[in-house]
Amino acid sequence: MRKLQTSRQFFIVLSLLFYSQFSFTSEPAVTTVSSVTELRSAFASLAKTKEEAIIVVQPGLYSLSSQRLIFPRANIRLIGATGDPEDVIFDGGGMQTGVGFIFDVSHDHISISGVTLRNVRHHLIQVRAENGASDFTLTNCILQDAYEQLLKVSASHEENAPYSDRGKISGCTFEYTKGIAPQYYVGGVNAHRSRDWIVENNVFKNIASPEDRVAQPAIHFWRNSKNTIVRNNTIINSDRSIGFGLGNLTNDHIGGEITQNAIIHHGLEHHINADVGIFLESAKSAVISDNFIYSISNYPNAIEYRFNGSFDNVIKDNVANKRIRSRDNGQAALENNQVKSSMTVDIQYLFEKLIN
């Protein structure tokens, strides 16, 4: 009995020690801002602290006339006050004359939610894998009209450079509001050296080139990216929708899954360069499953797997009205896919089901 009592006392002491260390942590500091000047000031103040912080942005139009907004350290959440991204708008001033970026992320655990970002010369958000920025989260946001990719994960070209790990993008809309991009070198989410990212439950519209060259995909992970999950997104009238890897290389993308996405291309008036829906290029050990692809473009393929560096892939249970095929010796196991070239759909009904 005494031995049992002693054991219980020891357990209680350990529990109290654990509780005292982890249960009385302070609440995150909350700062409310209503102007760009106040937001810059909040960033400057947070640079001097380390604790988790929340910046609440009041409804309004936040016009950036000069420099980008740089998150000064890790563990900062920026949220729109109402939860409706149309209430809080950050405007960069234009795709050719405005600022280069709105938000610049070089630190871990940065979160952005409930805002609209629009009109910049380069990227609305740049997450810097070259600085090891990881655990980035973007939710419930609208990204519109950048002269290059809307969201970029950049990286160093050095062999042993850092990665960006465990990012998540969900519940967002990425689009070019005029129905077409301003040039071919555009994209939705374009990520280098990224591992274990998740892109799910988003809508992408009009990631399409006005030129003879096709745009970057709406969702593209490449240059030594790994284990990306692209799930349950709707992609409309974009030149290319989802891609892992690019070109005839080695290990440009490893692992990952592209699943349960709906890809629709129904407008040819401005979209002369519609291309493949989903592609693997020098990507291995990926799974493409349960996607719906419908396109009225002249391009013959819905899914492609290309080059010798693409192998050990599985493509199964997809429904498309275009072919699923290998190019340049790409390898994949094909299982239970349905290719229906004569398929017709009610586009308006489909949009209502997918987006509303």
Helices and strands as residue ranges (DSSP letters): H 2-22, E 29-33, H 36-46, E 53-57, E 60-63, E 69-70, E 76-80, G 85-87, E 88-91, E 101-105, E 110-113, E 116-120, E 123-128, G 129-131, E 137-139, E 142-146, E 149-154, E 164-165, E 168-170, E 173-175, E 187-192, E 194-195, E 198-200, E 203-205, E 219-222, E 225-226, E 229-231, E 234-236, E 242-244, E 253-254, E 257-259, E 262-265, E 278-281, E 283-284, E 287-289, E 292-295, E 301-306, E 313-316, E 319-320, E 323-327, E 332-335, E 338-339, H 347-355
